């Protein structure tokens, strides 16, 4: 379902990009997380998503 509003679309895109993934249990964590909320591991990495959508 496409999002018509460009502002909302930008927010949605940023929300998808700004997620930290635990390298141990692969749980999603908020961008402000220092350690995994599930297992407590500090091995978090930014989730990288390639946006192929072109308007
Ligand atoms: Zn974890």
mmCIF file of the protein (N, C-alpha, C, O) and its ligand, coordinates in Angstrom:
data_MODEL
# 
_entry.id   MODEL 
# 
loop_
_entity.id 
_entity.type 
_entity.pdbx_number_of_molecules 
1 polymer     1 
2 non-polymer 1 
# 
_entity_poly.entity_id                      1 
_entity_poly.type                           'polypeptide(L)' 
_entity_poly.nstd_linkage                   no 
_entity_poly.nstd_monomer                   no 
_entity_poly.pdbx_seq_one_letter_code       
;(UNK)(UNK)(UNK)(UNK)(UNK)(UNK)(UNK)(UNK)(UNK)(UNK)(UNK)(UNK)(UNK)(UNK)(UNK)(UNK)
(UNK)(UNK)(UNK)(UNK)(UNK)(UNK)(UNK)(UNK)(UNK)(UNK)(UNK)(UNK)(UNK)(UNK)(UNK)(UNK)
(UNK)(UNK)(UNK)(UNK)(UNK)(UNK)(UNK)(UNK)(UNK)(UNK)(UNK)(UNK)(UNK)(UNK)(UNK)(UNK)
(UNK)(UNK)(UNK)(UNK)(UNK)(UNK)(UNK)
;
_entity_poly.pdbx_seq_one_letter_code_can   XXXXXXXXXXXXXXXXXXXXXXXXXXXXXXXXXXXXXXXXXXXXXXXXXXXXXXX 
_entity_poly.pdbx_strand_id                 A 
# 
loop_
_entity_poly_seq.entity_id 
_entity_poly_seq.num 
_entity_poly_seq.mon_id 
_entity_poly_seq.hetero 
1 1  UNK n 
1 2  UNK n 
1 3  UNK n 
1 4  UNK n 
1 5  UNK n 
1 6  UNK n 
1 7  UNK n 
1 8  UNK n 
1 9  UNK n 
1 10 UNK n 
1 11 UNK n 
1 12 UNK n 
1 13 UNK n 
1 14 UNK n 
1 15 UNK n 
1 16 UNK n 
1 17 UNK n 
1 18 UNK n 
1 19 UNK n 
1 20 UNK n 
1 21 UNK n 
1 22 UNK n 
1 23 UNK n 
1 24 UNK n 
1 25 UNK n 
1 26 UNK n 
1 27 UNK n 
1 28 UNK n 
1 29 UNK n 
1 30 UNK n 
1 31 UNK n 
1 32 UNK n 
1 33 UNK n 
1 34 UNK n 
1 35 UNK n 
1 36 UNK n 
1 37 UNK n 
1 38 UNK n 
1 39 UNK n 
1 40 UNK n 
1 41 UNK n 
1 42 UNK n 
1 43 UNK n 
1 44 UNK n 
1 45 UNK n 
1 46 UNK n 
1 47 UNK n 
1 48 UNK n 
1 49 UNK n 
1 50 UNK n 
1 51 UNK n 
1 52 UNK n 
1 53 UNK n 
1 54 UNK n 
1 55 UNK n 
# 
loop_
_struct_asym.id 
_struct_asym.entity_id 
A 1 
B 2 
# 
loop_
_chem_comp.id 
_chem_comp.type 
_chem_comp.mon_nstd_flag 
UNK 'L-peptide linking' . 
ZN  non-polymer         . 
# 
_pdbx_entity_nonpoly.entity_id   2 
_pdbx_entity_nonpoly.name        ? 
_pdbx_entity_nonpoly.comp_id     ZN 
# 
_pdbx_nonpoly_scheme.asym_id         B 
_pdbx_nonpoly_scheme.entity_id       2 
_pdbx_nonpoly_scheme.mon_id          ZN 
_pdbx_nonpoly_scheme.ndb_seq_num     1 
_pdbx_nonpoly_scheme.pdb_seq_num     101 
_pdbx_nonpoly_scheme.auth_seq_num    101 
_pdbx_nonpoly_scheme.pdb_mon_id      ZN 
_pdbx_nonpoly_scheme.auth_mon_id     ZN 
_pdbx_nonpoly_scheme.pdb_strand_id   A 
_pdbx_nonpoly_scheme.pdb_ins_code    . 
# 
loop_
_atom_site.group_PDB 
_atom_site.id 
_atom_site.type_symbol 
_atom_site.label_atom_id 
_atom_site.label_alt_id 
_atom_site.label_comp_id 
_atom_site.label_asym_id 
_atom_site.label_entity_id 
_atom_site.label_seq_id 
_atom_site.pdbx_PDB_ins_code 
_atom_site.Cartn_x 
_atom_site.Cartn_y 
_atom_site.Cartn_z 
_atom_site.occupancy 
_atom_site.B_iso_or_equiv 
_atom_site.pdbx_formal_charge 
_atom_site.auth_seq_id 
_atom_site.auth_comp_id 
_atom_site.auth_asym_id 
_atom_site.auth_atom_id 
_atom_site.pdbx_PDB_model_num 
ATOM   1   N  N  . UNK A 1 1  ? 0.848  -1.204  0.000  1.00 0.00 ? 1   UNK A N  1 
ATOM   2   C  CA . UNK A 1 1  ? 0.000  0.000   0.000  1.00 0.00 ? 1   UNK A CA 1 
ATOM   3   C  C  . UNK A 1 1  ? 0.874  1.242   0.000  1.00 0.00 ? 1   UNK A C  1 
ATOM   4   O  O  . UNK A 1 1  ? 1.569  1.512   0.980  1.00 0.00 ? 1   UNK A O  1 
ATOM   5   N  N  . UNK A 1 2  ? 0.848  1.993   -1.076 1.00 0.00 ? 2   UNK A N  1 
ATOM   6   C  CA . UNK A 1 2  ? 1.694  3.191   -1.160 1.00 0.00 ? 2   UNK A CA 1 
ATOM   7   C  C  . UNK A 1 2  ? 1.210  4.304   -0.239 1.00 0.00 ? 2   UNK A C  1 
ATOM   8   O  O  . UNK A 1 2  ? 0.014  4.483   -0.010 1.00 0.00 ? 2   UNK A O  1 
ATOM   9   N  N  . UNK A 1 3  ? 2.169  5.029   0.269  1.00 0.00 ? 3   UNK A N  1 
ATOM   10  C  CA . UNK A 1 3  ? 1.827  6.158   1.125  1.00 0.00 ? 3   UNK A CA 1 
ATOM   11  C  C  . UNK A 1 3  ? 1.891  7.425   0.282  1.00 0.00 ? 3   UNK A C  1 
ATOM   12  O  O  . UNK A 1 3  ? 2.934  7.765   -0.277 1.00 0.00 ? 3   UNK A O  1 
ATOM   13  N  N  . UNK A 1 4  ? 0.779  8.104   0.201  1.00 0.00 ? 4   UNK A N  1 
ATOM   14  C  CA . UNK A 1 4  ? 0.697  9.258   -0.689 1.00 0.00 ? 4   UNK A CA 1 
ATOM   15  C  C  . UNK A 1 4  ? 1.455  10.466  -0.142 1.00 0.00 ? 4   UNK A C  1 
ATOM   16  O  O  . UNK A 1 4  ? 2.120  11.188  -0.885 1.00 0.00 ? 4   UNK A O  1 
ATOM   17  N  N  . UNK A 1 5  ? 1.345  10.666  1.142  1.00 0.00 ? 5   UNK A N  1 
ATOM   18  C  CA . UNK A 1 5  ? 1.962  11.834  1.759  1.00 0.00 ? 5   UNK A CA 1 
ATOM   19  C  C  . UNK A 1 5  ? 3.484  11.673  1.834  1.00 0.00 ? 5   UNK A C  1 
ATOM   20  O  O  . UNK A 1 5  ? 3.972  10.751  2.487  1.00 0.00 ? 5   UNK A O  1 
ATOM   21  N  N  . UNK A 1 6  ? 4.229  12.552  1.181  1.00 0.00 ? 6   UNK A N  1 
ATOM   22  C  CA . UNK A 1 6  ? 5.699  12.420  1.172  1.00 0.00 ? 6   UNK A CA 1 
ATOM   23  C  C  . UNK A 1 6  ? 6.324  12.539  2.553  1.00 0.00 ? 6   UNK A C  1 
ATOM   24  O  O  . UNK A 1 6  ? 7.365  11.940  2.827  1.00 0.00 ? 6   UNK A O  1 
ATOM   25  N  N  . UNK A 1 7  ? 5.686  13.313  3.417  1.00 0.00 ? 7   UNK A N  1 
ATOM   26  C  CA . UNK A 1 7  ? 6.218  13.461  4.774  1.00 0.00 ? 7   UNK A CA 1 
ATOM   27  C  C  . UNK A 1 7  ? 6.050  12.163  5.549  1.00 0.00 ? 7   UNK A C  1 
ATOM   28  O  O  . UNK A 1 7  ? 6.966  11.697  6.227  1.00 0.00 ? 7   UNK A O  1 
ATOM   29  N  N  . UNK A 1 8  ? 4.875  11.600  5.435  1.00 0.00 ? 8   UNK A N  1 
ATOM   30  C  CA . UNK A 1 8  ? 4.619  10.328  6.119  1.00 0.00 ? 8   UNK A CA 1 
ATOM   31  C  C  . UNK A 1 8  ? 5.519  9.234   5.567  1.00 0.00 ? 8   UNK A C  1 
ATOM   32  O  O  . UNK A 1 8  ? 5.991  8.365   6.300  1.00 0.00 ? 8   UNK A O  1 
ATOM   33  N  N  . UNK A 1 9  ? 5.742  9.294   4.275  1.00 0.00 ? 9   UNK A N  1 
ATOM   34  C  CA . UNK A 1 9  ? 6.574  8.277   3.638  1.00 0.00 ? 9   UNK A CA 1 
ATOM   35  C  C  . UNK A 1 9  ? 8.010  8.380   4.149  1.00 0.00 ? 9   UNK A C  1 
ATOM   36  O  O  . UNK A 1 9  ? 8.679  7.371   4.374  1.00 0.00 ? 9   UNK A O  1 
ATOM   37  N  N  . UNK A 1 10 ? 8.462  9.602   4.325  1.00 0.00 ? 10  UNK A N  1 
ATOM   38  C  CA . UNK A 1 10 ? 9.818  9.816   4.832  1.00 0.00 ? 10  UNK A CA 1 
ATOM   39  C  C  . UNK A 1 10 ? 9.945  9.298   6.263  1.00 0.00 ? 10  UNK A C  1 
ATOM   40  O  O  . UNK A 1 10 ? 10.953 8.699   6.635  1.00 0.00 ? 10  UNK A O  1 
ATOM   41  N  N  . UNK A 1 11 ? 8.927  9.536   7.037  1.00 0.00 ? 11  UNK A N  1 
ATOM   42  C  CA . UNK A 1 11 ? 8.939  9.053   8.425  1.00 0.00 ? 11  UNK A CA 1 
ATOM   43  C  C  . UNK A 1 11 ? 8.949  7.525   8.442  1.00 0.00 ? 11  UNK A C  1 
ATOM   44  O  O  . UNK A 1 11 ? 9.692  6.900   9.199  1.00 0.00 ? 11  UNK A O  1 
ATOM   45  N  N  . UNK A 1 12 ? 8.125  6.955   7.611  1.00 0.00 ? 12  UNK A N  1 
ATOM   46  C  CA . UNK A 1 12 ? 8.052  5.494   7.552  1.00 0.00 ? 12  UNK A CA 1 
ATOM   47  C  C  . UNK A 1 12 ? 9.390  4.914   7.117  1.00 0.00 ? 12  UNK A C  1 
ATOM   48  O  O  . UNK A 1 12 ? 9.830  3.896   7.650  1.00 0.00 ? 12  UNK A O  1 
ATOM   49  N  N  . UNK A 1 13 ? 10.030 5.552   6.161  1.00 0.00 ? 13  UNK A N  1 
ATOM   50  C  CA . UNK A 1 13 ? 11.313 5.081   5.660  1.00 0.00 ? 13  UNK A CA 1 
ATOM   51  C  C  . UNK A 1 13 ? 12.370 5.154   6.758  1.00 0.00 ? 13  UNK A C  1 
ATOM   52  O  O  . UNK A 1 13 ? 13.147 4.221   6.960  1.00 0.00 ? 13  UNK A O  1 
ATOM   53  N  N  . UNK A 1 14 ? 12.380 6.278   7.456  1.00 0.00 ? 14  UNK A N  1 
ATOM   54  C  CA . UNK A 1 14 ? 13.349 6.440   8.537  1.00 0.00 ? 14  UNK A CA 1 
ATOM   55  C  C  . UNK A 1 14 ? 13.103 5.434   9.651  1.00 0.00 ? 14  UNK A C  1 
ATOM   56  O  O  . UNK A 1 14 ? 14.044 4.919   10.255 1.00 0.00 ? 14  UNK A O  1 
ATOM   57  N  N  . UNK A 1 15 ? 11.852 5.163   9.913  1.00 0.00 ? 15  UNK A N  1 
ATOM   58  C  CA . UNK A 1 15 ? 11.525 4.214   10.969 1.00 0.00 ? 15  UNK A CA 1 
ATOM   59  C  C  . UNK A 1 15 ? 12.052 2.831   10.618 1.00 0.00 ? 15  UNK A C  1 
ATOM   60  O  O  . UNK A 1 15 ? 12.489 2.084   11.493 1.00 0.00 ? 15  UNK A O  1 
ATOM   61  N  N  . UNK A 1 16 ? 12.011 2.500   9.356  1.00 0.00 ? 16  UNK A N  1 
ATOM   62  C  CA . UNK A 1 16 ? 12.518 1.203   8.923  1.00 0.00 ? 16  UNK A CA 1 
ATOM   63  C  C  . UNK A 1 16 ? 14.032 1.159   8.998  1.00 0.00 ? 16  UNK A C  1 
ATOM   64  O  O  . UNK A 1 16 ? 14.618 0.134   9.345  1.00 0.00 ? 16  UNK A O  1 
ATOM   65  N  N  . UNK A 1 17 ? 14.655 2.267   8.674  1.00 0.00 ? 17  UNK A N  1 
ATOM   66  C  CA . UNK A 1 17 ? 16.118 2.280   8.626  1.00 0.00 ? 17  UNK A CA 1 
ATOM   67  C  C  . UNK A 1 17 ? 16.724 2.348   10.017 1.00 0.00 ? 17  UNK A C  1 
ATOM   68  O  O  . UNK A 1 17 ? 17.786 1.781   10.276 1.00 0.00 ? 17  UNK A O  1 
ATOM   69  N  N  . UNK A 1 18 ? 16.040 3.043   10.900 1.00 0.00 ? 18  UNK A N  1 
ATOM   70  C  CA . UNK A 1 18 ? 16.637 3.252   12.216 1.00 0.00 ? 18  UNK A CA 1 
ATOM   71  C  C  . UNK A 1 18 ? 16.220 2.151   13.184 1.00 0.00 ? 18  UNK A C  1 
ATOM   72  O  O  . UNK A 1 18 ? 15.469 2.372   14.135 1.00 0.00 ? 18  UNK A O  1 
ATOM   73  N  N  . UNK A 1 19 ? 16.715 1.007   12.916 1.00 0.00 ? 19  UNK A N  1 
ATOM   74  C  CA . UNK A 1 19 ? 16.445 -0.133  13.784 1.00 0.00 ? 19  UNK A CA 1 
ATOM   75  C  C  . UNK A 1 19 ? 17.760 -0.848  14.020 1.00 0.00 ? 19  UNK A C  1 
ATOM   76  O  O  . UNK A 1 19 ? 18.542 -1.064  13.094 1.00 0.00 ? 19  UNK A O  1 
ATOM   77  N  N  . UNK A 1 20 ? 17.987 -1.202  15.240 1.00 0.00 ? 20  UNK A N  1 
ATOM   78  C  CA . UNK A 1 20 ? 19.197 -1.957  15.554 1.00 0.00 ? 20  UNK A CA 1 
ATOM   79  C  C  . UNK A 1 20 ? 18.839 -3.430  15.703 1.00 0.00 ? 20  UNK A C  1 
ATOM   80  O  O  . UNK A 1 20 ? 17.883 -3.797  16.385 1.00 0.00 ? 20  UNK A O  1 
ATOM   81  N  N  . UNK A 1 21 ? 19.622 -4.239  15.055 1.00 0.00 ? 21  UNK A N  1 
ATOM   82  C  CA . UNK A 1 21 ? 19.382 -5.669  15.104 1.00 0.00 ? 21  UNK A CA 1 
ATOM   83  C  C  . UNK A 1 21 ? 20.442 -6.321  15.977 1.00 0.00 ? 21  UNK A C  1 
ATOM   84  O  O  . UNK A 1 21 ? 21.637 -6.071  15.820 1.00 0.00 ? 21  UNK A O  1 
ATOM   85  N  N  . UNK A 1 22 ? 19.996 -7.142  16.881 1.00 0.00 ? 22  UNK A N  1 
ATOM   86  C  CA . UNK A 1 22 ? 20.926 -7.871  17.733 1.00 0.00 ? 22  UNK A CA 1 
ATOM   87  C  C  . UNK A 1 22 ? 21.604 -8.958  16.915 1.00 0.00 ? 22  UNK A C  1 
ATOM   88  O  O  . UNK A 1 22 ? 20.940 -9.718  16.210 1.00 0.00 ? 22  UNK A O  1 
ATOM   89  N  N  . UNK A 1 23 ? 22.918 -9.030  17.009 1.00 0.00 ? 23  UNK A N  1 
ATOM   90  C  CA . UNK A 1 23 ? 23.640 -10.023 16.226 1.00 0.00 ? 23  UNK A CA 1 
ATOM   91  C  C  . UNK A 1 23 ? 23.590 -11.390 16.890 1.00 0.00 ? 23  UNK A C  1 
ATOM   92  O  O  . UNK A 1 23 ? 24.028 -12.389 16.320 1.00 0.00 ? 23  UNK A O  1 
ATOM   93  N  N  . UNK A 1 24 ? 23.063 -11.418 18.079 1.00 0.00 ? 24  UNK A N  1 
ATOM   94  C  CA . UNK A 1 24 ? 23.011 -12.681 18.819 1.00 0.00 ? 24  UNK A CA 1 
ATOM   95  C  C  . UNK A 1 24 ? 21.662 -13.362 18.646 1.00 0.00 ? 24  UNK A C  1 
ATOM   96  O  O  . UNK A 1 24 ? 21.583 -14.545 18.313 1.00 0.00 ? 24  UNK A O  1 
ATOM   97  N  N  . UNK A 1 25 ? 20.602 -12.594 18.879 1.00 0.00 ? 25  UNK A N  1 
ATOM   98  C  CA . UNK A 1 25 ? 19.273 -13.208 18.810 1.00 0.00 ? 25  UNK A CA 1 
ATOM   99  C  C  . UNK A 1 25 ? 18.407 -12.575 17.715 1.00 0.00 ? 25  UNK A C  1 
ATOM   100 O  O  . UNK A 1 25 ? 17.265 -12.979 17.499 1.00 0.00 ? 25  UNK A O  1 
ATOM   101 N  N  . UNK A 1 26 ? 18.965 -11.594 17.040 1.00 0.00 ? 26  UNK A N  1 
ATOM   102 C  CA . UNK A 1 26 ? 18.279 -10.956 15.900 1.00 0.00 ? 26  UNK A CA 1 
ATOM   103 C  C  . UNK A 1 26 ? 17.005 -10.222 16.280 1.00 0.00 ? 26  UNK A C  1 
ATOM   104 O  O  . UNK A 1 26 ? 16.125 -10.015 15.444 1.00 0.00 ? 26  UNK A O  1 
ATOM   105 N  N  . UNK A 1 27 ? 16.912 -9.836  17.526 1.00 0.00 ? 27  UNK A N  1 
ATOM   106 C  CA . UNK A 1 27 ? 15.760 -9.056  17.940 1.00 0.00 ? 27  UNK A CA 1 
ATOM   107 C  C  . UNK A 1 27 ? 15.921 -7.626  17.443 1.00 0.00 ? 27  UNK A C  1 
ATOM   108 O  O  . UNK A 1 27 ? 17.039 -7.130  17.302 1.00 0.00 ? 27  UNK A O  1 
ATOM   109 N  N  . UNK A 1 28 ? 14.810 -6.977  17.183 1.00 0.00 ? 28  UNK A N  1 
ATOM   110 C  CA . UNK A 1 28 ? 14.842 -5.573  16.793 1.00 0.00 ? 28  UNK A CA 1 
ATOM   111 C  C  . UNK A 1 28 ? 14.876 -4.714  18.042 1.00 0.00 ? 28  UNK A C  1 
ATOM   112 O  O  . UNK A 1 28 ? 14.157 -4.958  19.011 1.00 0.00 ? 28  UNK A O  1 
ATOM   113 N  N  . UNK A 1 29 ? 15.721 -3.712  17.996 1.00 0.00 ? 29  UNK A N  1 
ATOM   114 C  CA . UNK A 1 29 ? 15.822 -2.798  19.128 1.00 0.00 ? 29  UNK A CA 1 
ATOM   115 C  C  . UNK A 1 29 ? 15.676 -1.368  18.649 1.00 0.00 ? 29  UNK A C  1 
ATOM   116 O  O  . UNK A 1 29 ? 15.983 -1.062  17.497 1.00 0.00 ? 29  UNK A O  1 
ATOM   117 N  N  . UNK A 1 30 ? 15.207 -0.487  19.528 1.00 0.00 ? 30  UNK A N  1 
ATOM   118 C  CA . UNK A 1 30 ? 15.086 0.917   19.150 1.00 0.00 ? 30  UNK A CA 1 
ATOM   119 C  C  . UNK A 1 30 ? 16.466 1.510   18.902 1.00 0.00 ? 30  UNK A C  1 
ATOM   120 O  O  . UNK A 1 30 ? 17.464 1.019   19.429 1.00 0.00 ? 30  UNK A O  1 
ATOM   121 N  N  . UNK A 1 31 ? 16.520 2.582   18.087 1.00 0.00 ? 31  UNK A N  1 
ATOM   122 C  CA . UNK A 1 31 ? 17.812 3.195   17.726 1.00 0.00 ? 31  UNK A CA 1 
ATOM   123 C  C  . UNK A 1 31 ? 18.602 3.693   18.922 1.00 0.00 ? 31  UNK A C  1 
ATOM   124 O  O  . UNK A 1 31 ? 19.826 3.810   18.860 1.00 0.00 ? 31  UNK A O  1 
ATOM   125 N  N  . UNK A 1 32 ? 17.913 3.981   19.996 1.00 0.00 ? 32  UNK A N  1 
ATOM   126 C  CA . UNK A 1 32 ? 18.594 4.493   21.190 1.00 0.00 ? 32  UNK A CA 1 
ATOM   127 C  C  . UNK A 1 32 ? 19.127 3.367   22.065 1.00 0.00 ? 32  UNK A C  1 
ATOM   128 O  O  . UNK A 1 32 ? 19.800 3.617   23.064 1.00 0.00 ? 32  UNK A O  1 
ATOM   129 N  N  . UNK A 1 33 ? 18.830 2.141   21.694 1.00 0.00 ? 33  UNK A N  1 
ATOM   130 C  CA . UNK A 1 33 ? 19.226 1.005   22.520 1.00 0.00 ? 33  UNK A CA 1 
ATOM   131 C  C  . UNK A 1 33 ? 20.743 0.842   22.535 1.00 0.00 ? 33  UNK A C  1 
ATOM   132 O  O  . UNK A 1 33 ? 21.401 0.952   21.501 1.00 0.00 ? 33  UNK A O  1 
ATOM   133 N  N  . UNK A 1 34 ? 21.276 0.583   23.701 1.00 0.00 ? 34  UNK A N  1 
ATOM   134 C  CA . UNK A 1 34 ? 22.709 0.328   23.841 1.00 0.00 ? 34  UNK A CA 1 
ATOM   135 C  C  . UNK A 1 34 ? 22.960 -1.171  23.832 1.00 0.00 ? 34  UNK A C  1 
ATOM   136 O  O  . UNK A 1 34 ? 23.981 -1.657  23.346 1.00 0.00 ? 34  UNK A O  1 
ATOM   137 N  N  . UNK A 1 35 ? 21.999 -1.875  24.383 1.00 0.00 ? 35  UNK A N  1 
ATOM   138 C  CA . UNK A 1 35 ? 22.104 -3.335  24.355 1.00 0.00 ? 35  UNK A CA 1 
ATOM   139 C  C  . UNK A 1 35 ? 20.752 -3.938  24.035 1.00 0.00 ? 35  UNK A C  1 
ATOM   140 O  O  . UNK A 1 35 ? 19.717 -3.280  24.137 1.00 0.00 ? 35  UNK A O  1 
ATOM   141 N  N  . UNK A 1 36 ? 20.780 -5.186  23.650 1.00 0.00 ? 36  UNK A N  1 
ATOM   142 C  CA . UNK A 1 36 ? 19.568 -5.867  23.222 1.00 0.00 ? 36  UNK A CA 1 
ATOM   143 C  C  . UNK A 1 36 ? 18.567 -5.966  24.365 1.00 0.00 ? 36  UNK A C  1 
ATOM   144 O  O  . UNK A 1 36 ? 18.908 -6.317  25.495 1.00 0.00 ? 36  UNK A O  1 
ATOM   145 N  N  . UNK A 1 37 ? 17.338 -5.649  24.036 1.00 0.00 ? 37  UNK A N  1 
ATOM   146 C  CA . UNK A 1 37 ? 16.314 -5.684  25.077 1.00 0.00 ? 37  UNK A CA 1 
ATOM   147 C  C  . UNK A 1 37 ? 15.888 -7.126  25.374 1.00 0.00 ? 37  UNK A C  1 
ATOM   148 O  O  . UNK A 1 37 ? 15.261 -7.395  26.398 1.00 0.00 ? 37  UNK A O  1 
ATOM   149 N  N  . UNK A 1 38 ? 16.223 -8.021  24.498 1.00 0.00 ? 38  UNK A N  1 
ATOM   150 C  CA . UNK A 1 38 ? 15.804 -9.402  24.708 1.00 0.00 ? 38  UNK A CA 1 
ATOM   151 C  C  . UNK A 1 38 ? 16.878 -10.216 25.433 1.00 0.00 ? 38  UNK A C  1 
ATOM   152 O  O  . UNK A 1 38 ? 16.606 -10.864 26.443 1.00 0.00 ? 38  UNK A O  1 
ATOM   153 N  N  . UNK A 1 39 ? 18.093 -10.171 24.903 1.00 0.00 ? 39  UNK A N  1 
ATOM   154 C  CA . UNK A 1 39 ? 19.124 -11.025 25.482 1.00 0.00 ? 39  UNK A CA 1 
ATOM   155 C  C  . UNK A 1 39 ? 20.213 -10.221 26.196 1.00 0.00 ? 39  UNK A C  1 
ATOM   156 O  O  . UNK A 1 39 ? 21.054 -10.799 26.885 1.00 0.00 ? 39  UNK A O  1 
ATOM   157 N  N  . UNK A 1 40 ? 20.206 -8.898  26.039 1.00 0.00 ? 40  UNK A N  1 
ATOM   158 C  CA . UNK A 1 40 ? 21.162 -8.076  26.770 1.00 0.00 ? 40  UNK A CA 1 
ATOM   159 C  C  . UNK A 1 40 ? 22.505 -7.938  26.082 1.00 0.00 ? 40  UNK A C  1 
ATOM   160 O  O  . UNK A 1 40 ? 23.410 -7.290  26.608 1.00 0.00 ? 40  UNK A O  1 
ATOM   161 N  N  . UNK A 1 41 ? 22.642 -8.534  24.925 1.00 0.00 ? 41  UNK A N  1 
ATOM   162 C  CA . UNK A 1 41 ? 23.906 -8.444  24.197 1.00 0.00 ? 41  UNK A CA 1 
ATOM   163 C  C  . UNK A 1 41 ? 24.147 -7.022  23.701 1.00 0.00 ? 41  UNK A C  1 
ATOM   164 O  O  . UNK A 1 41 ? 23.209 -6.320  23.324 1.00 0.00 ? 41  UNK A O  1 
ATOM   165 N  N  . UNK A 1 42 ? 25.398 -6.607  23.705 1.00 0.00 ? 42  UNK A N  1 
ATOM   166 C  CA . UNK A 1 42 ? 25.725 -5.268  23.204 1.00 0.00 ? 42  UNK A CA 1 
ATOM   167 C  C  . UNK A 1 42 ? 26.109 -5.293  21.732 1.00 0.00 ? 42  UNK A C  1 
ATOM   168 O  O  . UNK A 1 42 ? 26.467 -4.269  21.150 1.00 0.00 ? 42  UNK A O  1 
ATOM   169 N  N  . UNK A 1 43 ? 26.029 -6.451  21.158 1.00 0.00 ? 43  UNK A N  1 
ATOM   170 C  CA . UNK A 1 43 ? 26.399 -6.567  19.750 1.00 0.00 ? 43  UNK A CA 1 
ATOM   171 C  C  . UNK A 1 43 ? 25.208 -6.235  18.862 1.00 0.00 ? 43  UNK A C  1 
ATOM   172 O  O  . UNK A 1 43 ? 24.528 -7.110  18.327 1.00 0.00 ? 43  UNK A O  1 
ATOM   173 N  N  . UNK A 1 44 ? 24.990 -4.948  18.731 1.00 0.00 ? 44  UNK A N  1 
ATOM   174 C  CA . UNK A 1 44 ? 23.900 -4.484  17.881 1.00 0.00 ? 44  UNK A CA 1 
ATOM   175 C  C  . UNK A 1 44 ? 24.474 -3.886  16.611 1.00 0.00 ? 44  UNK A C  1 
ATOM   176 O  O  . UNK A 1 44 ? 25.541 -3.272  16.613 1.00 0.00 ? 44  UNK A O  1 
ATOM   177 N  N  . UNK A 1 45 ? 23.757 -4.077  15.555 1.00 0.00 ? 45  UNK A N  1 
ATOM   178 C  CA . UNK A 1 45 ? 24.164 -3.430  14.306 1.00 0.00 ? 45  UNK A CA 1 
ATOM   179 C  C  . UNK A 1 45 ? 22.939 -2.753  13.708 1.00 0.00 ? 45  UNK A C  1 
ATOM   180 O  O  . UNK A 1 45 ? 21.795 -3.140  13.946 1.00 0.00 ? 45  UNK A O  1 
ATOM   181 N  N  . UNK A 1 46 ? 23.233 -1.725  12.922 1.00 0.00 ? 46  UNK A N  1 
ATOM   182 C  CA . UNK A 1 46 ? 22.131 -1.039  12.253 1.00 0.00 ? 46  UNK A CA 1 
ATOM   183 C  C  . UNK A 1 46 ? 21.594 -1.917  11.149 1.00 0.00 ? 46  UNK A C  1 
ATOM   184 O  O  . UNK A 1 46 ? 22.339 -2.550  10.400 1.00 0.00 ? 46  UNK A O  1 
ATOM   185 N  N  . UNK A 1 47 ? 20.287 -1.936  11.073 1.00 0.00 ? 47  UNK A N  1 
ATOM   186 C  CA . UNK A 1 47 ? 19.677 -2.681  9.992  1.00 0.00 ? 47  UNK A CA 1 
ATOM   187 C  C  . UNK A 1 47 ? 19.823 -1.890  8.706  1.00 0.00 ? 47  UNK A C  1 
ATOM   188 O  O  . UNK A 1 47 ? 19.460 -0.715  8.634  1.00 0.00 ? 47  UNK A O  1 
ATOM   189 N  N  . UNK A 1 48 ? 20.351 -2.541  7.709  1.00 0.00 ? 48  UNK A N  1 
ATOM   190 C  CA . UNK A 1 48 ? 20.530 -1.851  6.431  1.00 0.00 ? 48  UNK A CA 1 
ATOM   191 C  C  . UNK A 1 48 ? 19.491 -2.340  5.442  1.00 0.00 ? 48  UNK A C  1 
ATOM   192 O  O  . UNK A 1 48 ? 19.377 -3.527  5.136  1.00 0.00 ? 48  UNK A O  1 
ATOM   193 N  N  . UNK A 1 49 ? 18.756 -1.385  4.970  1.00 0.00 ? 49  UNK A N  1 
ATOM   194 C  CA . UNK A 1 49 ? 17.721 -1.727  3.991  1.00 0.00 ? 49  UNK A CA 1 
ATOM   195 C  C  . UNK A 1 49 ? 17.938 -0.927  2.734  1.00 0.00 ? 49  UNK A C  1 
ATOM   196 O  O  . UNK A 1 49 ? 18.138 0.286   2.776  1.00 0.00 ? 49  UNK A O  1 
ATOM   197 N  N  . UNK A 1 50 ? 17.898 -1.606  1.635  1.00 0.00 ? 50  UNK A N  1 
ATOM   198 C  CA . UNK A 1 50 ? 18.003 -0.874  0.380  1.00 0.00 ? 50  UNK A CA 1 
ATOM   199 C  C  . UNK A 1 50 ? 16.609 -0.589  -0.133 1.00 0.00 ? 50  UNK A C  1 
ATOM   200 O  O  . UNK A 1 50 ? 15.802 -1.487  -0.378 1.00 0.00 ? 50  UNK A O  1 
ATOM   201 N  N  . UNK A 1 51 ? 16.366 0.677   -0.282 1.00 0.00 ? 51  UNK A N  1 
ATOM   202 C  CA . UNK A 1 51 ? 15.062 1.075   -0.761 1.00 0.00 ? 51  UNK A CA 1 
ATOM   203 C  C  . UNK A 1 51 ? 15.065 1.100   -2.284 1.00 0.00 ? 51  UNK A C  1 
ATOM   204 O  O  . UNK A 1 51 ? 15.694 1.959   -2.901 1.00 0.00 ? 51  UNK A O  1 
ATOM   205 N  N  . UNK A 1 52 ? 14.387 0.191   -2.855 1.00 0.00 ? 52  UNK A N  1 
ATOM   206 C  CA . UNK A 1 52 ? 14.370 0.122   -4.311 1.00 0.00 ? 52  UNK A CA 1 
ATOM   207 C  C  . UNK A 1 52 ? 13.213 0.917   -4.899 1.00 0.00 ? 52  UNK A C  1 
ATOM   208 O  O  . UNK A 1 52 ? 13.154 1.157   -6.104 1.00 0.00 ? 52  UNK A O  1 
ATOM   209 N  N  . UNK A 1 53 ? 12.308 1.314   -4.039 1.00 0.00 ? 53  UNK A N  1 
ATOM   210 C  CA . UNK A 1 53 ? 11.145 2.041   -4.533 1.00 0.00 ? 53  UNK A CA 1 
ATOM   211 C  C  . UNK A 1 53 ? 11.546 3.411   -5.075 1.00 0.00 ? 53  UNK A C  1 
ATOM   212 O  O  . UNK A 1 53 ? 12.264 4.169   -4.423 1.00 0.00 ? 53  UNK A O  1 
ATOM   213 N  N  . UNK A 1 54 ? 11.076 3.703   -6.254 1.00 0.00 ? 54  UNK A N  1 
ATOM   214 C  CA . UNK A 1 54 ? 11.366 5.009   -6.854 1.00 0.00 ? 54  UNK A CA 1 
ATOM   215 C  C  . UNK A 1 54 ? 10.080 5.770   -7.051 1.00 0.00 ? 54  UNK A C  1 
ATOM   216 O  O  . UNK A 1 54 ? 9.475  5.737   -8.123 1.00 0.00 ? 54  UNK A O  1 
ATOM   217 N  N  . UNK A 1 55 ? 9.682  6.434   -6.036 1.00 0.00 ? 55  UNK A N  1 
ATOM   218 C  CA . UNK A 1 55 ? 8.464  7.250   -6.076 1.00 0.00 ? 55  UNK A CA 1 
ATOM   219 C  C  . UNK A 1 55 ? 7.269  6.475   -6.633 1.00 0.00 ? 55  UNK A C  1 
ATOM   220 O  O  . UNK A 1 55 ? 6.170  7.021   -6.731 1.00 0.00 ? 55  UNK A O  1 
HETATM 221 ZN ZN . ZN  B 2 .  ? 19.667 -10.089 21.517 1.00 0.00 ? 101 ZN  A ZN 1 
# 
